[in-house]
C-alpha cells in the first residue's frame, strides 16, 4: 500500500498523504484526488446503467422515477414480488422531486413515475390512481395544544384553522405533500407560520416530534417514527387526502413488463393505519 501511494504521489507530483501526524490524513491535494476517484467511479456506474440495454439484451430495463420518502413506504410493497416473478427485469430507480420526475418522464429519460396528488400532473401523461391515506397534524408534547394521555384525537377536538396558524415545520415547496398543504392553507385564508422547511417529509416529521413546531404528515410516515408522547389530529379527507398514481407518457407504447408493473401497482393495498 505504501509503495502504491508513493507511485501515485510521484505521478501527481505532490503528496496526497500527510505523514507528519498519526493517524495519517489526506492532504489538500489528496482530497482533490479522492474526489476525482469518486467521480470516476460514479461515471463508470452511470455508463454501465446506460449501456445495460445493449450489454444485457435478454433483460428488460424499467426506469422508475419516485420521490425518495414515498419510495421508502411504497417500493417494498411493490418490487419484491414483481421482481421475483419477473427475474429478467431490472429496475433502475431515479429518486427525484416530483417536478423532476415528471420532466424526466416527459423527456423519455424514465419509463414511469410513481407519485401522489395526480391532480397536478401534466396532461401529456397517462396514469392510474390508487386510494392512499389520511393526513394528520402532528402535535408534540411541547405544544400548548398537546392533550396529555391521548394519542389520536377526534377531528373536532381542536379548531383546525387555529392549529394551522401555529409554528410549522413543513416539507419543501417542490414536494407533492407541500402542494396539498398549501391548498389547505388557502382554503382557510391563512398565511402559514413556517419556522423550518426540509426536502424530506421524514425529516420534517422527526423535527416536529422534537418540538420544533407542528407538521402535517401521513400514516405511512408516522408508523415509522419512534414512540413518543404526541397527539395526532386527523384532517377531514374532503380537505386533504393522499392519492397515489403511476404515470407513463401518453401515446407511448408500453412493454408487457411495464404493463405488468402497472398492474401490480394497481393491485396494491396502500392504505396505512396507525
C-alpha positions as CSV (number, residue, x, y, z in Angstrom):
1,X,0.0,0.0,0.0
2,X,2.8,2.4,0.9
3,X,4.6,1.7,-2.4
4,X,1.3,2.3,-4.3
5,X,0.7,5.6,-2.6
6,X,4.3,6.7,-3.3
7,X,3.9,5.8,-7.0
8,X,0.6,7.9,-7.2
9,X,2.4,10.8,-5.5
10,X,5.3,10.6,-7.9
11,X,2.8,10.6,-10.8
12,X,0.8,13.5,-9.4
13,X,3.9,15.4,-8.4
14,X,2.6,16.2,-4.9
15,X,1.9,14.5,-1.6
16,X,-1.6,13.1,-1.0
17,X,-1.0,11.7,2.5
18,X,0.1,13.8,5.4
19,X,2.5,11.6,7.3
20,X,3.6,14.2,9.9
21,X,0.9,13.1,12.4
22,X,-0.7,9.8,13.4
23,X,-3.3,8.9,12.3
24,X,-2.3,9.8,8.8
25,X,-4.7,12.1,6.9
26,X,-5.3,13.3,3.3
27,X,-3.5,16.5,2.3
28,X,-5.5,19.2,0.4
29,X,-4.2,17.7,-2.8
30,X,-5.2,14.2,-1.5
31,X,-8.7,15.4,-1.0
32,X,-8.9,16.7,-4.6
33,X,-7.5,13.3,-5.8
34,X,-10.0,11.4,-3.7
35,X,-13.0,13.4,-5.2
36,X,-11.5,12.7,-8.6
37,X,-11.6,9.0,-8.0
38,X,-15.2,9.2,-6.6
39,X,-16.3,11.0,-9.9
40,X,-14.6,8.3,-12.0
41,X,-16.5,5.6,-10.0
42,X,-19.8,7.4,-10.3
43,X,-19.3,8.0,-14.1
44,X,-18.4,4.3,-14.6
45,X,-21.6,3.3,-12.8
46,X,-23.7,5.7,-14.9
47,X,-22.1,4.4,-18.1
48,X,-22.9,0.8,-17.0
49,X,-26.6,1.8,-16.4
50,X,-26.9,3.5,-19.8
51,X,-25.3,0.6,-21.6
52,X,-27.4,-2.0,-19.8
53,X,-30.0,-2.4,-22.7
54,X,-27.1,-3.3,-25.0
55,X,-24.9,-5.3,-22.7
56,X,-27.8,-7.3,-21.3
57,X,-30.1,-7.7,-24.3
58,X,-32.1,-10.5,-22.6
59,X,-33.1,-8.3,-19.7
60,X,-35.7,-5.6,-19.8
61,X,-34.7,-2.4,-18.1
62,X,-37.5,-0.4,-16.5
63,X,-36.5,3.1,-15.4
64,X,-38.7,4.1,-12.5
65,X,-38.9,7.7,-11.0
66,X,-40.1,8.2,-7.5
67,X,-39.8,10.6,-4.6
68,X,-37.3,9.1,-2.0
69,X,-39.7,9.4,1.0
70,X,-42.5,7.9,-1.0
71,X,-40.3,5.0,-2.1
72,X,-39.4,4.1,1.5
73,X,-43.1,3.3,2.0
74,X,-44.3,2.1,-1.4
75,X,-41.4,0.2,-3.1
76,X,-41.1,-2.6,-0.5
77,X,-44.8,-3.3,-1.2
78,X,-44.4,-3.3,-5.0
79,X,-41.0,-4.5,-6.1
80,X,-40.0,-7.7,-4.3
81,X,-43.0,-9.8,-5.6
82,X,-42.7,-8.3,-9.0
83,X,-39.0,-9.0,-9.4
84,X,-39.3,-12.5,-8.0
85,X,-42.0,-13.2,-10.7
86,X,-40.0,-11.5,-13.4
87,X,-36.3,-12.3,-12.9
88,X,-35.4,-10.9,-16.4
89,X,-36.4,-7.4,-15.4
90,X,-34.0,-4.9,-13.9
91,X,-35.4,-1.8,-12.2
92,X,-33.4,1.3,-12.2
93,X,-34.5,3.9,-9.7
94,X,-34.4,7.6,-10.2
95,X,-35.2,9.3,-6.9
96,X,-36.0,12.9,-7.6
97,X,-38.5,15.6,-6.8
98,X,-42.0,15.3,-8.3
99,X,-41.3,18.1,-10.8
100,X,-38.0,16.5,-11.9
101,X,-39.6,13.0,-12.2
102,X,-42.4,14.4,-14.4
103,X,-39.9,16.3,-16.6
104,X,-37.8,13.1,-16.9
105,X,-40.8,11.1,-17.9
106,X,-42.0,13.7,-20.5
107,X,-38.4,13.8,-21.9
108,X,-38.3,10.0,-22.2
109,X,-35.5,9.6,-19.6
110,X,-37.6,7.3,-17.5
111,X,-40.3,4.8,-18.3
112,X,-42.8,5.5,-15.5
113,X,-43.2,7.7,-12.5
114,X,-44.9,6.9,-9.1
115,X,-46.2,9.9,-7.2
116,X,-49.1,11.4,-5.3
117,X,-51.6,14.2,-5.9
118,X,-52.4,13.2,-9.6
119,X,-54.4,16.5,-10.0
120,X,-51.2,18.3,-10.5
121,X,-49.5,16.2,-13.2
122,X,-49.2,17.0,-16.9
123,X,-52.0,16.3,-19.4
124,X,-49.4,14.6,-21.6
125,X,-49.2,11.7,-19.2
126,X,-51.4,8.7,-18.7
127,X,-51.8,7.5,-15.1
128,X,-53.6,5.0,-12.8
129,X,-54.7,6.2,-9.4
130,X,-54.8,4.3,-6.1
131,X,-56.6,5.4,-2.9
132,X,-54.0,6.4,-0.4
133,X,-54.1,7.5,3.2
134,X,-55.1,10.2,5.6
135,X,-53.1,13.2,6.8
136,X,-52.6,14.1,10.4
137,X,-51.4,17.3,12.2
138,X,-48.6,16.2,14.5
139,X,-48.7,17.9,17.9
140,X,-45.6,17.3,20.1
141,X,-45.9,17.4,23.9
142,X,-44.1,20.7,24.0
143,X,-47.0,22.4,22.2
144,X,-49.7,24.3,24.1
145,X,-52.2,22.3,22.1
146,X,-51.0,19.0,23.4
147,X,-53.5,16.9,25.3
148,X,-51.8,14.5,27.8
149,X,-53.0,10.9,27.9
150,X,-54.4,11.0,24.4
151,X,-52.9,9.8,21.1
152,X,-55.2,10.1,18.1
153,X,-57.7,12.9,18.7
154,X,-61.1,13.3,17.2
155,X,-61.2,15.6,14.2
156,X,-63.2,18.2,16.1
157,X,-61.0,18.1,19.3
158,X,-59.2,21.2,18.2
159,X,-60.0,24.2,15.9
160,X,-58.3,23.3,12.7
161,X,-58.0,26.9,11.5
162,X,-56.4,27.9,14.8
163,X,-54.0,25.0,14.7
164,X,-52.9,25.8,11.2
165,X,-51.6,29.2,12.3
166,X,-49.2,27.6,14.9
167,X,-45.4,27.5,14.1
168,X,-45.0,24.8,11.4
169,X,-42.2,22.5,10.2
170,X,-43.0,21.6,6.6
171,X,-41.7,19.8,3.6
172,X,-40.1,22.0,0.9
173,X,-42.3,23.8,-1.7
174,X,-41.4,21.4,-4.5
175,X,-42.8,18.4,-2.7
176,X,-46.2,16.9,-3.5
177,X,-47.3,17.0,0.1
178,X,-46.4,20.7,0.4
179,X,-48.6,21.4,-2.7
180,X,-51.6,19.9,-0.9
181,X,-50.7,21.6,2.4
182,X,-50.5,25.0,0.6
183,X,-54.0,24.3,-0.8
184,X,-55.2,23.7,2.8
185,X,-53.8,27.0,4.0
186,X,-55.5,28.7,1.1
187,X,-58.9,27.2,1.9
188,X,-58.7,28.7,5.4
189,X,-57.2,32.0,4.0
190,X,-54.1,31.5,6.3
191,X,-50.6,32.7,5.8
192,X,-48.6,29.9,7.4
193,X,-46.0,30.5,10.1
194,X,-43.2,28.3,8.8
195,X,-40.2,28.0,11.1
196,X,-38.3,25.4,9.1
197,X,-38.5,23.6,5.8
198,X,-37.0,20.3,4.7
199,X,-36.8,18.5,1.4
200,X,-37.8,15.3,3.3
201,X,-41.2,14.9,4.9
202,X,-39.5,12.3,7.2
203,X,-37.0,14.9,8.5
204,X,-39.8,17.4,8.9
205,X,-41.9,14.9,10.9
206,X,-38.9,14.0,13.1
207,X,-38.2,17.6,13.8
208,X,-41.8,18.2,14.7
209,X,-41.7,15.3,17.1
210,X,-38.7,17.0,18.8
211,X,-40.8,20.2,19.4
212,X,-39.6,22.5,16.6
213,X,-43.2,23.1,15.5
214,X,-46.3,21.3,14.3
215,X,-46.3,19.5,11.0
216,X,-48.7,17.7,8.6
217,X,-47.7,14.1,7.9
218,X,-49.3,10.8,6.7
219,X,-50.0,7.5,8.3
220,X,-47.2,5.7,6.4
221,X,-44.6,8.2,7.7
222,X,-45.9,8.3,11.2
223,X,-45.9,4.5,11.6
224,X,-42.1,4.6,11.1
225,X,-41.5,7.1,13.9
226,X,-40.3,6.2,17.3
227,X,-42.9,6.0,20.0
228,X,-43.1,9.3,21.8
229,X,-45.9,11.3,23.6
230,X,-47.7,13.1,20.7
231,X,-51.2,13.9,19.6
232,X,-52.4,13.2,16.0
233,X,-55.2,15.4,14.8
234,X,-56.8,13.7,11.7
235,X,-57.7,16.1,8.9
236,X,-61.0,15.6,7.1
237,X,-60.5,13.7,3.9
238,X,-62.6,16.2,2.0
239,X,-60.0,18.9,2.8
240,X,-56.8,17.0,2.1
241,X,-56.0,13.3,1.2
242,X,-53.3,11.3,-0.4
243,X,-53.9,9.5,-3.7
244,X,-51.0,7.6,-5.3
245,X,-50.5,7.2,-9.0
246,X,-48.2,5.6,-11.5
247,X,-47.8,7.5,-14.8
248,X,-46.4,6.9,-18.3
249,X,-46.1,9.0,-21.3
250,X,-49.3,9.4,-23.3
251,X,-49.4,7.7,-26.7
252,X,-46.2,5.8,-26.0
253,X,-46.2,2.0,-26.5
254,X,-45.9,0.2,-23.1
255,X,-43.9,-3.0,-22.9
256,X,-45.5,-6.1,-21.5
257,X,-43.3,-6.0,-18.4
258,X,-44.0,-2.3,-17.7
259,X,-47.8,-3.1,-18.1
260,X,-47.3,-5.9,-15.6
261,X,-45.6,-3.5,-13.2
262,X,-48.5,-1.1,-13.6
263,X,-51.0,-3.9,-13.0
264,X,-49.1,-4.9,-9.8
265,X,-49.2,-1.3,-8.6
266,X,-53.0,-1.2,-9.2
267,X,-53.5,-4.4,-7.1
268,X,-51.6,-3.0,-4.0
269,X,-53.4,-2.1,-0.8
270,X,-51.8,1.3,0.0
271,X,-54.0,2.3,2.9
272,X,-52.0,2.7,6.1
273,X,-53.4,2.7,9.6
274,X,-51.8,3.9,12.8
